[in-house]
């Protein structure tokens, strides 16, 4: 399985450029320093959220692949099936 490295800076610059071009295509006045600062801050927050989502999806796919490999090993007889029954609890 490949390791996925996601750079927040690269993602932030991609989002920032996309938002700047989208706003540039609109018939709005030239962005001021305050607008540019707001775009920079929002692209930073969006980038960090997308990185979190991508890592979460990657870990889910990694776990699914691991579970599938385990099932294949059990079917081939390389590993024994796990005992997943709940153990009885003693009451005092």
C-alpha positions as CSV (number, residue, x, y, z in Angstrom):
1,X,0.0,0.0,0.0
2,X,1.3,3.4,-0.9
3,X,1.9,6.1,1.6
4,X,0.0,9.2,0.9
5,X,1.7,12.4,1.9
6,X,-0.5,15.5,1.7
7,X,1.1,18.9,2.0
8,X,-1.1,21.5,3.7
9,X,1.0,24.3,2.1
10,X,0.5,22.9,-1.4
11,X,-3.2,22.3,-0.8
12,X,-3.6,25.8,0.6
13,X,-1.9,27.5,-2.4
14,X,-4.1,25.4,-4.7
15,X,-7.3,26.5,-2.9
16,X,-6.1,30.1,-2.7
17,X,-5.3,30.3,-6.4
18,X,-8.7,28.8,-7.2
19,X,-10.6,31.2,-5.1
20,X,-8.6,34.2,-6.4
21,X,-9.3,33.2,-10.0
22,X,-13.0,32.6,-9.3
23,X,-13.4,35.9,-7.6
24,X,-11.3,37.6,-10.4
25,X,-13.8,36.3,-13.0
26,X,-16.7,38.1,-11.2
27,X,-17.5,41.7,-11.8
28,X,-16.3,42.9,-8.4
29,X,-14.0,45.7,-7.4
30,X,-10.3,44.9,-7.0
31,X,-9.7,43.0,-3.7
32,X,-8.3,45.0,-0.9
33,X,-5.8,43.9,1.7
34,X,-8.6,42.8,4.1
35,X,-10.2,40.7,1.4
36,X,-6.9,39.0,0.6
37,X,-6.2,38.3,4.3
38,X,-9.7,36.8,4.6
39,X,-9.1,34.6,1.5
40,X,-5.7,33.5,2.9
41,X,-7.2,32.5,6.3
42,X,-10.2,30.7,4.8
43,X,-8.0,28.7,2.3
44,X,-5.7,27.7,5.3
45,X,-8.7,26.4,7.2
46,X,-10.1,24.6,4.2
47,X,-6.7,23.0,3.5
48,X,-6.4,21.7,7.0
49,X,-9.9,20.2,6.9
50,X,-9.3,18.5,3.6
51,X,-6.1,17.0,4.9
52,X,-7.9,15.6,7.9
53,X,-10.6,14.1,5.6
54,X,-8.0,12.6,3.3
55,X,-6.1,11.0,6.2
56,X,-9.3,9.6,7.6
57,X,-10.3,8.1,4.2
58,X,-6.8,6.6,3.8
59,X,-6.9,5.0,7.2
60,X,-10.4,3.5,6.5
61,X,-9.2,2.0,3.2
62,X,-6.0,0.7,4.9
63,X,-8.1,-1.0,7.6
64,X,-10.5,-2.5,5.0
65,X,-7.5,-3.9,3.0
66,X,-6.0,-5.4,6.2
67,X,-9.4,-7.0,7.1
68,X,-9.7,-8.4,3.5
69,X,-6.2,-9.9,3.7
70,X,-7.0,-11.5,7.0
71,X,-10.2,-13.1,5.6
72,X,-8.1,-14.4,2.6
73,X,-5.6,-15.9,5.0
74,X,-8.3,-17.6,7.0
75,X,-9.9,-19.0,3.8
76,X,-6.6,-20.4,2.7
77,X,-5.9,-21.9,6.1
78,X,-2.8,-19.8,6.9
79,X,-4.5,-18.3,10.0
80,X,-7.1,-19.6,12.4
81,X,-10.4,-17.8,12.8
82,X,-10.5,-15.3,15.7
83,X,-12.8,-16.2,18.6
84,X,-14.9,-13.1,18.8
85,X,-17.5,-14.3,21.2
86,X,-18.0,-12.3,24.4
87,X,-16.6,-13.8,27.5
88,X,-19.1,-14.3,30.3
89,X,-18.9,-11.8,33.1
90,X,-18.9,-13.0,36.7
91,X,-21.1,-11.1,39.1
92,X,-20.1,-10.9,42.7
